[in-house]
Amino acid sequence: MGVDVFSRAVRRRNLIGGMTFNRMAAACGWERSSAWWNNMANYRMETPPAPKYVRGIARVLRISERRANELIAEQWYSVRPDDAIPDHLKDLVTLLEEVDPGDLPAVEQLVVILGQKCALAAKVGQYEAEGEAASGADRRVA
């Protein structure tokens, strides 16, 4: 088996998303039991979920069926898609598919603002580091 990307997605839905394994079982129409979800979260499954369960799994994890298949392929077969989308953004892209097209400009504006905030924080950190280095050099000269 490859890395536990599928298991991590289940753990994230459980821990961060606040969904119990029993609620996961109910959300997929009881196609997979709460024990199965628990085993998946704890990386104790040697066989991947069958394709017939992917739709329910995707619904529970709030990801696309394509993304669910990608996670399965990577965890059990060590096969990764050749996408240009970085791993840390793939789940976000799926969430954006649910946004009303009329709201996309607001989402885009929010992303731009958050990007500017990150760039500003990096610049402030750089200035602080340069200031500390300069004051240290001043102390050594004196």
Backbone torsions as a table, in degrees:
resi	resn	phi	psi	omega
1	MET	NA	151.7	178.6
2	GLY	-84.5	-150.8	178.2
3	VAL	-73.6	160.9	-172.4
4	ASP	-88.5	49.4	-176.9
5	VAL	-63.7	-39.2	178.8
6	PHE	-67.0	-47.1	179.2
7	SER	-59.9	-39.1	177.6
8	ARG	-62.5	-38.8	178.7
9	ALA	-64.0	-38.9	177.8
10	VAL	-67.2	-44.1	178.8
11	ARG	-62.3	-41.1	179.7
12	ARG	-62.2	-42.5	179.2
13	ARG	-65.1	-35.6	179.7
14	ASN	-74.3	-52.0	-173.4
15	LEU	-80.1	-49.6	-176.8
16	ILE	-86.1	-41.0	-179.2
17	GLY	-78.7	-11.2	176.4
18	GLY	69.6	25.0	-179.0
19	MET	-102.6	119.5	179.5
20	THR	-70.6	161.8	178.9
21	PHE	-64.1	-32.5	177.6
22	ASN	-67.0	-39.7	176.6
23	ARG	-67.8	-33.9	176.2
24	MET	-62.8	-44.2	179.1
25	ALA	-60.5	-43.6	179.8
26	ALA	-66.6	-40.2	-177.7
27	ALA	-65.8	-24.0	178.1
28	CYS	-100.0	18.5	176.9
29	GLY	72.4	25.2	179.6
30	TRP	62.6	20.2	173.8
31	GLU	-66.7	-30.7	176.8
32	ARG	-124.7	135.4	-176.4
33	SER	-79.7	167.4	176.3
34	SER	-63.9	-33.7	177.0
35	ALA	-64.7	-39.0	178.4
36	TRP	-62.2	-46.7	179.7
37	TRP	-62.0	-40.6	178.0
38	ASN	-61.8	-46.1	178.1
39	ASN	-62.1	-39.4	178.1
40	MET	-62.9	-44.2	-178.9
41	ALA	-62.8	-32.8	-176.9
42	ASN	-97.9	12.5	172.1
43	TYR	59.1	43.2	-179.3
44	ARG	-112.3	21.6	-179.2
45	MET	-111.1	124.2	-179.5
46	GLU	-87.5	-18.2	179.5
47	THR	-114.7	143.4	-179.3
48	PRO	-75.6	161.5	175.2
49	PRO	-65.1	143.4	178.4
50	ALA	-68.3	150.4	-179.4
51	PRO	-53.6	-30.9	-177.9
52	LYS	-66.2	-15.3	-179.5
53	TYR	-97.3	-5.4	-172.7
54	VAL	-62.1	-40.7	-178.7
55	ARG	-59.5	-47.4	179.4
56	GLY	-66.5	-38.5	178.5
57	ILE	-63.2	-45.0	179.1
58	ALA	-61.3	-40.3	179.0
59	ARG	-62.0	-45.1	-179.6
60	VAL	-64.4	-45.2	-176.0
61	LEU	-80.7	-6.9	-178.6
62	ARG	58.6	46.5	176.8
63	ILE	-131.1	169.0	177.5
64	SER	-74.8	160.0	175.7
65	GLU	-61.2	-36.7	178.2
66	ARG	-60.5	-45.3	-179.8
67	ARG	-64.9	-38.9	177.6
68	ALA	-60.9	-44.2	177.9
69	ASN	-63.8	-37.0	177.5
70	GLU	-63.2	-44.5	179.9
71	LEU	-63.1	-41.0	178.4
72	ILE	-63.7	-47.0	-179.1
73	ALA	-61.6	-38.9	-178.8
74	GLU	-72.9	-43.0	-176.7
75	GLN	-69.6	-43.6	-174.0
76	TRP	-96.2	-24.2	-176.0
77	TYR	-120.7	1.3	-179.1
78	SER	55.6	35.8	179.4
79	VAL	-112.5	125.4	179.9
80	ARG	-113.6	145.0	176.1
81	PRO	-68.2	154.2	-179.9
82	ASP	-96.1	54.3	-178.7
83	ASP	-89.6	158.5	175.5
84	ALA	-90.4	-5.8	-179.2
85	ILE	-80.8	123.4	178.5
86	PRO	-62.7	148.6	-177.3
87	ASP	-53.2	-42.7	-175.4
88	HIS	-69.7	-8.2	179.1
89	LEU	-107.5	-9.7	-174.6
90	LYS	-62.0	-42.4	179.2
91	ASP	-68.1	-34.1	178.1
92	LEU	-64.9	-39.6	178.5
93	VAL	-60.3	-41.1	178.4
94	THR	-62.4	-42.8	178.6
95	LEU	-64.2	-35.7	179.9
96	LEU	-66.6	-24.2	177.6
97	GLU	-63.8	-23.3	-178.7
98	GLU	-88.2	-6.9	-178.8
99	VAL	-77.7	137.7	176.6
100	ASP	-60.6	132.0	-179.0
101	PRO	-53.8	-30.4	178.0
102	GLY	-68.3	-21.4	179.9
103	ASP	-91.6	-7.4	-177.3
104	LEU	-60.2	-37.4	176.5
105	PRO	-60.4	-36.8	177.9
106	ALA	-67.1	-40.1	178.0
107	VAL	-64.2	-44.0	179.4
108	GLU	-61.3	-42.8	179.1
109	GLN	-63.3	-40.8	178.1
110	LEU	-62.3	-43.0	179.6
111	VAL	-63.8	-41.4	178.4
112	VAL	-62.4	-44.5	-179.9
113	ILE	-62.9	-44.0	179.1
114	LEU	-64.7	-36.9	176.4
115	GLY	-64.9	-41.2	177.5
116	GLN	-64.5	-40.0	178.5
117	LYS	-60.4	-45.3	179.6
118	CYS	-63.1	-44.5	179.7
119	ALA	-63.9	-39.4	179.2
120	LEU	-66.0	-43.1	178.8
121	ALA	-61.6	-39.1	178.6
122	ALA	-66.1	-40.6	179.9
123	LYS	-65.7	-42.5	177.8
124	VAL	-61.8	-43.4	177.6
125	GLY	-60.3	-39.6	178.8
126	GLN	-65.0	-44.8	179.0
127	TYR	-63.0	-41.1	178.7
128	GLU	-62.8	-43.0	179.0
129	ALA	-63.9	-41.8	178.6
130	GLU	-65.0	-39.1	179.1
131	GLY	-65.9	-41.3	178.4
132	GLU	-65.9	-39.4	178.9
133	ALA	-65.6	-41.1	-179.5
134	ALA	-67.5	-42.2	-179.8
135	SER	-68.6	-32.0	175.7
136	GLY	-66.5	-39.1	178.6
137	ALA	-68.2	-37.3	178.2
138	ASP	-62.8	-40.0	-179.4
139	ARG	-67.9	-36.0	-179.9
140	ARG	-69.8	-34.3	-178.9
141	VAL	-71.7	-38.5	-176.7
142	ALA	-73.9	NA	NA
